[in-house]
Structures are given as C-alpha cells and as structure tokens.
C-alpha cells in the first residue's frame, strides 16, 4: 500500500511513463513501519491496477540520481540556452546545499519532460527549448552509491566560504519571497541555530568585488 501519493519529488510534473504516457506520481511506503521507501508510481497503474502498465513504478532516489547525472553531462553542451544558469546550477558542487523547492524549480525549468521505460531500461529526456528526445540507459544500480560518493567528494573540496555565501543568497531570496517565514523556520529546516544563520546572512554585507572573488576562487 502506498502513502501520501500527492507528496512532491524532485521529478514531479516532469517524469512520465513511457509505456502509457501517464504521469508518474512520487509517493512512498513504510517498510517495517520505519524505513521510508520512495518511488514514482505510474498514475495509470495506480488507478487501474498494475496489470494495466508494464512500467508500474521505479525507485525514486535511484532515478533521481541517474537523472541528475545525465543532466550534468548535458549541461556542458548547453551554451546559448535561456536556461543556461539553471543548467550550470545542476552541475555545480553547491547543488546539494540548495533547498529542495529550489532544486525542483530548476529541474522543471531545464527539463520539458522525461519518461522511464522499465522494459528497455531507458530514460528519455526532452530539454526546454528543444524538440529532440534524448535516450539514455538507466544504469540505476551502477551509479546509485558511486555517483553520490563522487558528488560528496566534489562538494567537500569546495571552499567553505563559498558554500556559506551561496547559502546566504539562497536564504535571503527565500525570505524576501516569503518561502521561508523567518529565521526560526529556516533554523528548523537546516538544523543550524539562528545566531549562526545571522552570521551567514552577514556575508551579504561584503562588497560585490569580494563576493565575486569568493565565487570565482579555484577549489582546493
């Protein structure tokens, strides 16, 4: 039995079932009452039963990881796209510091649609501003742990001051847009005390020249 079928995933409103063209819904189930298993479920299979669709469902974390790996490779080829900044954000080691809502917004800005075929083990992607459907092997089991470890190592090499400056800009924007009510709410989400968050926001008082130097400095 699935729970909370309306909860949002990174690929919500993007991922389709290749077999029937239906949207794939992000949901989860609890194993042994504790472990949350997230997956994308074909909405056709949800409504009419698994016999109606050969795709049925796919592990959410694994297909999200694979999608990000593909987009990072494709981002290097996006030069004149109006969404170049978003594509570069996906490739940035700072990606993992962004709020989930911001990550999802970026994915929806870059990707027009994606589909998953469990029979051929393929993922199809159409980027915004194009009509070409690109197809890739899923390679889900191969890249799950390895890809995540590589991204973690890359993130660890980023200068701490750069990660804090980007976090400061993210926090400030979310506060201005009302996505975060106040620093108390931000503190609860990030697990950082309010005094520390105030210090982080203080990076915004640095001169534009110093901020540019921080952002462009080579990683260690």
Residue frames relative to the residue before (quaternion, step in Angstrom):
aa qw qx qy qz dx dy dz
X 1.0000 0.0000 0.0000 0.0000 0.00 0.00 0.00
X 0.2918 -0.7744 0.5356 0.1684 3.59 -0.91 0.87
X 0.2951 -0.7570 0.5663 0.1389 3.53 -1.21 0.64
X 0.8689 0.1275 -0.0345 0.4770 3.53 -1.32 0.35
X 0.0519 0.8622 -0.5020 0.0429 3.57 0.80 0.97
X 0.6656 0.4968 -0.3125 0.4609 3.61 1.20 -0.22
X 0.4476 0.6884 -0.4733 0.3190 3.64 1.20 0.07
X 0.4626 -0.7104 0.4716 0.2426 3.54 -1.09 0.76
X 0.1507 -0.7517 0.6357 0.0902 3.53 -1.20 0.74
X 0.7138 -0.4484 0.3146 0.4364 3.56 -1.26 0.18
X 0.7669 0.3435 -0.1733 0.5136 3.61 1.09 -0.73
X 0.3005 0.7600 -0.5156 0.2573 3.59 1.23 0.37
X 0.8222 0.1735 -0.1942 0.5062 3.59 -0.99 0.97
X 0.6643 0.4680 -0.3006 0.4993 3.59 1.29 0.08
X 0.7542 0.4233 -0.2091 0.4564 3.57 0.82 -1.07
X 0.0943 -0.7849 0.6123 0.0121 3.55 -0.94 1.06
X 0.4903 -0.6066 0.5347 0.3252 3.53 -1.34 0.33
X 0.4065 -0.7345 0.4858 0.2435 3.61 -0.63 1.08
X 0.6450 0.5665 -0.3271 0.3950 3.58 0.98 -0.80
X 0.8377 0.1440 -0.0466 0.5248 3.60 0.85 -0.92
X 0.5037 -0.6892 0.4048 0.3278 3.61 1.26 -0.07
X 0.4951 0.6675 -0.4263 0.3572 3.58 1.26 0.05
X 0.5754 -0.5662 0.4537 0.3775 3.56 -1.23 0.43
X 0.3035 -0.7160 0.5937 0.2067 3.53 -1.19 0.60
X 0.2804 -0.7993 0.5225 0.0970 3.53 -0.65 1.23
X 0.3722 -0.7140 0.5499 0.2218 3.54 -0.92 0.94
X 0.1576 0.7776 -0.5911 0.1455 3.55 -0.81 1.02
X 0.2108 -0.7778 0.5726 0.1508 3.58 -1.22 -0.17
X 0.1625 -0.7370 0.6386 0.1503 3.50 -1.35 0.20
X 0.3894 -0.7122 0.5326 0.2396 3.58 -1.18 0.50
X 0.2018 -0.7734 0.5920 0.1034 3.55 -0.81 1.04
X 0.8343 0.0231 -0.0866 0.5440 3.54 -0.81 1.08
X 0.6380 -0.5876 0.3042 0.3940 3.53 1.20 0.65
X 0.7431 0.3924 -0.2142 0.4980 3.61 1.26 -0.07
X 0.7536 0.3931 -0.2238 0.4769 3.58 0.68 -1.08
X 0.2726 -0.7702 0.5583 0.1440 3.57 -0.75 1.08
X 0.1196 -0.7794 0.6136 0.0405 3.56 -0.70 1.12
X 0.1669 -0.8100 0.5585 0.0648 3.60 -0.45 1.24
X 0.1116 0.7879 -0.6010 0.0741 3.56 -1.05 0.71
X 0.3896 -0.6631 0.5800 0.2686 3.53 -1.38 0.27
X 0.1666 -0.8098 0.5620 0.0252 3.51 -0.71 1.19
X 0.4719 -0.6554 0.5090 0.2979 3.59 -0.89 0.91
X 0.4391 -0.7227 0.4632 0.2650 3.59 -0.68 1.06
X 0.5929 0.5553 -0.3616 0.4575 3.59 1.18 -0.52
X 0.6591 0.4882 -0.3002 0.4870 3.57 1.01 -0.85
X 0.6182 0.5519 -0.3404 0.4443 3.56 1.09 -0.70
X 0.7326 0.4413 -0.2333 0.4627 3.57 0.91 -0.97
X 0.8286 0.2638 -0.0943 0.4848 3.58 0.87 -0.96
X 0.6325 -0.5410 0.3366 0.4405 3.57 1.25 -0.06
X 0.6373 -0.5766 0.3636 0.3594 3.57 -1.13 0.68
X 0.5922 0.5920 -0.3703 0.4021 3.61 1.10 -0.57
X 0.6401 0.5567 -0.3178 0.4236 3.60 1.20 -0.45
X 0.8029 0.1958 -0.0939 0.5552 3.62 1.19 -0.30
X 0.3850 -0.7438 0.4954 0.2304 3.62 -0.76 0.99
X 0.6129 0.5649 -0.3589 0.4200 3.61 1.15 -0.46
X 0.0767 -0.8529 0.5047 0.1093 3.54 0.96 -1.02
X 0.7408 -0.3455 0.2731 0.5072 3.61 0.14 -1.20
X 0.1323 -0.7644 0.6239 0.0945 3.56 -1.35 0.26
X 0.5916 -0.5825 0.4282 0.3568 3.56 -1.09 0.74
X 0.4512 -0.7346 0.4421 0.2477 3.59 -0.68 1.11
X 0.6866 0.4901 -0.3059 0.4414 3.60 0.75 -0.97
X 0.6754 0.5125 -0.2981 0.4385 3.55 0.95 -0.89
X 0.7082 0.4322 -0.2876 0.4784 3.61 0.84 -0.84
X 0.5937 0.5426 -0.3679 0.4666 3.62 1.13 -0.52
X 0.6449 0.5167 -0.3148 0.4670 3.58 0.97 -0.87
X 0.6746 0.4929 -0.2938 0.4644 3.57 0.92 -0.92
X 0.6343 0.5288 -0.3293 0.4578 3.59 0.99 -0.81
X 0.6580 0.5000 -0.3112 0.4692 3.59 0.93 -0.84
X 0.6236 0.5351 -0.3400 0.4575 3.58 1.01 -0.76
X 0.6584 0.5025 -0.3029 0.4714 3.59 0.95 -0.87
X 0.6835 0.4937 -0.2928 0.4509 3.57 0.84 -0.97
X 0.6256 0.5314 -0.3453 0.4549 3.59 1.05 -0.66
X 0.6415 0.4971 -0.3230 0.4870 3.57 1.06 -0.68
X 0.6943 0.4745 -0.2790 0.4636 3.60 0.92 -0.89
X 0.5735 0.6148 -0.3821 0.3835 3.60 1.08 -0.65
X 0.6097 0.5673 -0.3496 0.4292 3.58 1.11 -0.65
X 0.7082 0.4521 -0.2537 0.4793 3.59 1.19 -0.53
X 0.5837 0.5666 -0.3744 0.4450 3.59 1.27 -0.09
X 0.0233 -0.8467 0.5303 -0.0357 3.60 -0.25 1.27
X 0.8148 0.2253 -0.0953 0.5256 3.59 0.86 -0.94
X 0.3787 0.7425 -0.4798 0.2740 3.57 1.23 0.23
X 0.5080 -0.6325 0.4812 0.3322 3.62 -1.07 0.66
X 0.7019 0.4210 -0.2537 0.5154 3.57 1.26 -0.30
X 0.2128 0.8170 -0.5089 0.1679 3.57 1.17 0.57
X 0.6437 0.5374 -0.3309 0.4329 3.59 0.94 -0.87
X 0.6643 0.4940 -0.3057 0.4702 3.58 0.96 -0.87
X 0.6357 0.5283 -0.3290 0.4566 3.58 1.02 -0.82
X 0.6595 0.4988 -0.3029 0.4739 3.56 1.01 -0.81
X 0.5999 0.5650 -0.3595 0.4377 3.59 1.10 -0.63
X 0.6299 0.5343 -0.3309 0.4563 3.58 1.05 -0.77
X 0.6953 0.4687 -0.2657 0.4756 3.58 1.05 -0.79
X 0.5691 0.6294 -0.3787 0.3695 3.58 1.17 -0.49
X 0.5210 -0.6284 0.4766 0.3264 3.60 -1.07 0.71
X 0.6008 0.5756 -0.3529 0.4280 3.58 1.24 -0.34
X 0.3751 0.7619 -0.4644 0.2512 3.60 1.26 -0.19
X 0.7023 0.4973 -0.2751 0.4288 3.57 0.86 -0.96
X 0.6365 0.5144 -0.3446 0.4598 3.62 1.22 -0.20
X 0.5462 0.6288 -0.4008 0.3817 3.60 1.23 -0.23
X 0.5551 -0.5784 0.4742 0.3640 3.56 -1.19 0.53
X 0.6289 -0.5592 0.3835 0.3804 3.57 -1.11 0.67
X 0.6483 0.5299 -0.3294 0.4364 3.61 0.92 -0.87
X 0.6541 0.4991 -0.3077 0.4778 3.57 1.07 -0.74
X 0.6224 0.5303 -0.3380 0.4661 3.58 1.01 -0.75
X 0.6751 0.4944 -0.2948 0.4613 3.57 0.92 -0.91
X 0.6220 0.5350 -0.3386 0.4607 3.59 1.05 -0.77
X 0.6558 0.5150 -0.3102 0.4566 3.58 0.96 -0.87
X 0.6385 0.5203 -0.3265 0.4637 3.60 0.94 -0.87
X 0.6967 0.4704 -0.2781 0.4649 3.59 0.87 -0.92
X 0.6177 0.5337 -0.3408 0.4664 3.59 1.20 -0.47
X 0.7299 0.4396 -0.2287 0.4708 3.57 0.99 -0.86
X 0.7803 0.3273 -0.1526 0.5105 3.58 0.95 -0.91
X 0.3480 -0.7312 0.5518 0.1992 3.56 -0.81 1.03
X 0.7493 -0.2319 0.1479 0.6025 3.54 0.99 -0.88
X 0.1159 -0.7593 0.6355 0.0779 3.52 -1.32 0.42
X 0.0970 -0.7957 0.5943 0.0656 3.58 -1.13 0.52
X 0.2313 -0.7661 0.5897 0.1087 3.52 -1.23 0.61
X 0.0942 -0.7821 0.6157 0.0187 3.56 -0.96 1.00
X 0.2852 -0.7997 0.5074 0.1476 3.57 -0.37 1.24
X 0.5994 0.5745 -0.3593 0.4261 3.59 1.21 -0.47
X 0.7718 0.3162 -0.1678 0.5255 3.58 0.81 -1.03
X 0.3399 -0.7539 0.4834 0.2872 3.57 1.33 -0.23
X 0.4739 0.6638 -0.4323 0.3845 3.56 0.95 0.95
X 0.2017 -0.7211 0.6467 0.1456 3.53 -1.32 0.54
X 0.1580 -0.7795 0.6003 0.0834 3.57 -0.86 0.97
X 0.0515 -0.8069 0.5884 -0.0079 3.58 -0.96 0.87
X 0.0759 -0.7428 0.6632 0.0508 3.55 -1.11 0.86
X 0.2942 -0.7728 0.5394 0.1590 3.57 -0.61 1.14
X 0.6060 -0.5504 0.4260 0.3851 3.58 -1.19 0.53
X 0.7926 0.2921 -0.2332 0.4816 3.55 -1.00 0.87
X 0.7172 0.3480 -0.2482 0.5504 3.58 1.29 0.10
X 0.3382 -0.7164 0.5639 0.2331 3.56 -1.32 0.18
X 0.5298 0.6548 -0.3955 0.3663 3.56 1.29 -0.21
X 0.2301 -0.7503 0.6050 0.1345 3.55 -0.92 0.96
X 0.1671 -0.7836 0.5945 0.0687 3.56 -0.64 1.16
X 0.1799 -0.8010 0.5661 0.0742 3.57 -0.97 0.83
X 0.0535 -0.8055 0.5894 -0.0285 3.53 -0.96 0.97
X 0.5280 -0.5795 0.5058 0.3600 3.54 -1.24 0.47
X 0.5104 -0.6533 0.4526 0.3285 3.57 -1.03 0.67
X 0.0157 -0.8364 0.5466 0.0386 3.60 0.88 -0.92
X 0.1646 0.8569 -0.4816 0.0820 3.56 1.17 0.53
X 0.7231 0.4479 -0.2756 0.4478 3.60 0.71 -0.99
X 0.6317 0.5661 -0.3318 0.4128 3.58 1.10 -0.67
X 0.8059 0.3510 -0.1650 0.4473 3.55 0.78 -1.01
X 0.4407 0.7440 -0.4500 0.2231 3.58 1.17 -0.36
X 0.7830 0.3011 -0.1725 0.5163 3.59 0.56 -1.12
X 0.6561 0.5404 -0.3180 0.4199 3.57 0.89 -0.93
X 0.6792 0.4970 -0.2952 0.4523 3.57 0.87 -0.95
X 0.6618 0.5060 -0.3126 0.4564 3.56 0.93 -0.82
X 0.6427 0.5187 -0.3258 0.4602 3.59 0.99 -0.78
X 0.6412 0.5246 -0.3240 0.4568 3.58 1.00 -0.81
X 0.6559 0.5016 -0.3101 0.4713 3.58 0.96 -0.84
X 0.6385 0.5235 -0.3319 0.4562 3.58 1.01 -0.76
X 0.6481 0.5106 -0.3221 0.4642 3.58 0.97 -0.83
X 0.6440 0.5220 -0.3154 0.4619 3.56 1.02 -0.85
X 0.6566 0.5064 -0.3059 0.4678 3.57 0.97 -0.85
X 0.6422 0.5404 -0.3236 0.4369 3.57 0.99 -0.81
X 0.6638 0.5141 -0.3017 0.4518 3.58 1.14 -0.59
X 0.5324 0.6234 -0.4151 0.3945 3.59 1.21 -0.28
X 0.5364 -0.6137 0.4601 0.3520 3.63 -0.99 0.75
X 0.5354 -0.6545 0.4314 0.3143 3.56 -0.88 0.95
X 0.6409 0.5441 -0.3311 0.4284 3.57 1.00 -0.83
X 0.6389 0.5153 -0.3325 0.4645 3.61 1.08 -0.66
X 0.6390 0.5166 -0.3295 0.4651 3.58 0.98 -0.80
X 0.6655 0.5012 -0.3060 0.4608 3.58 0.99 -0.80
X 0.6412 0.5231 -0.3300 0.4542 3.60 1.00 -0.78
X 0.6610 0.4886 -0.3104 0.4775 3.59 0.95 -0.83
X 0.6253 0.5242 -0.3372 0.4696 3.58 1.02 -0.76
X 0.6239 0.5450 -0.3378 0.4468 3.60 1.03 -0.79
X 0.6662 0.4894 -0.2998 0.4763 3.59 0.94 -0.87
X 0.6366 0.5226 -0.3277 0.4629 3.59 1.01 -0.81
X 0.6596 0.5102 -0.3069 0.4587 3.57 0.88 -0.94
X 0.6675 0.5196 -0.3011 0.4403 3.55 0.85 -0.99
X 0.6699 0.4991 -0.3048 0.4574 3.58 0.92 -0.89
X 0.6708 0.4922 -0.3038 0.4643 3.58 0.92 -0.88
X 0.6315 0.5150 -0.3333 0.4742 3.60 1.07 -0.67
X 0.6686 0.5030 -0.3012 0.4575 3.59 0.91 -0.88
X 0.7226 0.4304 -0.2409 0.4843 3.60 1.03 -0.80
X 0.5143 -0.6790 0.3989 0.3396 3.57 1.27 -0.04
X 0.4274 0.7031 -0.4689 0.3211 3.60 1.22 0.22
X 0.7209 0.2149 -0.1663 0.6376 3.52 1.33 -0.47
X 0.4578 -0.7200 0.4534 0.2576 3.55 -0.75 1.06
X 0.7708 -0.1895 0.1758 0.5823 3.57 0.85 -0.97
X 0.7143 -0.4446 0.3156 0.4388 3.57 -1.30 0.01
X 0.5638 0.5909 -0.3859 0.4290 3.57 1.16 -0.49
X 0.6698 0.4764 -0.2884 0.4911 3.57 0.96 -0.88
X 0.6415 0.5219 -0.3205 0.4619 3.58 0.96 -0.85
X 0.6308 0.5456 -0.3232 0.4472 3.56 1.03 -0.82
X 0.6596 0.5063 -0.3009 0.4669 3.56 1.01 -0.85
X 0.6731 0.5039 -0.2971 0.4524 3.59 0.98 -0.82
X 0.7799 0.3779 -0.1761 0.4669 3.56 0.89 -0.99
X 0.3853 -0.7248 0.4885 0.2960 3.57 1.20 -0.41
X 0.5513 0.5640 -0.3989 0.4677 3.58 1.19 0.65
X 0.4538 -0.7042 0.4563 0.3000 3.62 -0.77 0.91
X 0.6619 -0.5620 0.3342 0.3665 3.57 -1.18 0.63
X 0.6059 0.5531 -0.3609 0.4435 3.59 1.05 -0.67
X 0.6583 0.4999 -0.2963 0.4785 3.56 0.98 -0.89
X 0.6426 0.5180 -0.3254 0.4613 3.59 0.97 -0.80
X 0.6263 0.5311 -0.3346 0.4622 3.59 1.03 -0.74
X 0.6400 0.5139 -0.3174 0.4750 3.56 1.04 -0.78
X 0.6380 0.5273 -0.3225 0.4592 3.58 1.01 -0.84
X 0.6585 0.4998 -0.3084 0.4705 3.59 0.94 -0.87
X 0.5657 0.6147 -0.3760 0.4010 3.58 1.19 -0.47
X 0.5230 0.6305 -0.4116 0.3994 3.60 1.24 -0.35
X 0.5966 0.5870 -0.3598 0.4124 3.59 1.15 -0.53
X 0.6165 0.5508 -0.3418 0.4469 3.59 1.25 -0.32
X 0.4830 0.6513 -0.4437 0.3816 3.58 1.26 -0.09
X 0.5790 -0.5914 0.4196 0.3728 3.58 -1.08 0.59
X 0.6349 -0.5389 0.3852 0.3976 3.62 -1.14 0.56
X 0.6305 0.5465 -0.3394 0.4344 3.61 1.01 -0.77
X 0.6735 0.4834 -0.2936 0.4759 3.58 0.93 -0.91
X 0.6370 0.5224 -0.3336 0.4583 3.58 0.99 -0.80
X 0.6365 0.5213 -0.3270 0.4650 3.60 1.00 -0.79
X 0.6413 0.5199 -0.3243 0.4618 3.59 0.97 -0.82
X 0.6405 0.5214 -0.3229 0.4623 3.58 0.99 -0.80
X 0.7047 0.4868 -0.2681 0.4410 3.58 0.89 -0.96
X 0.7578 0.3933 -0.2046 0.4788 3.59 1.06 -0.67
X 0.4552 0.6896 -0.4541 0.3333 3.58 1.25 -0.10
X 0.5121 -0.6553 0.4518 0.3228 3.63 -0.96 0.79
X 0.5189 -0.6211 0.4852 0.3311 3.55 -1.15 0.68
X 0.5552 -0.6208 0.4382 0.3382 3.55 -1.16 0.60
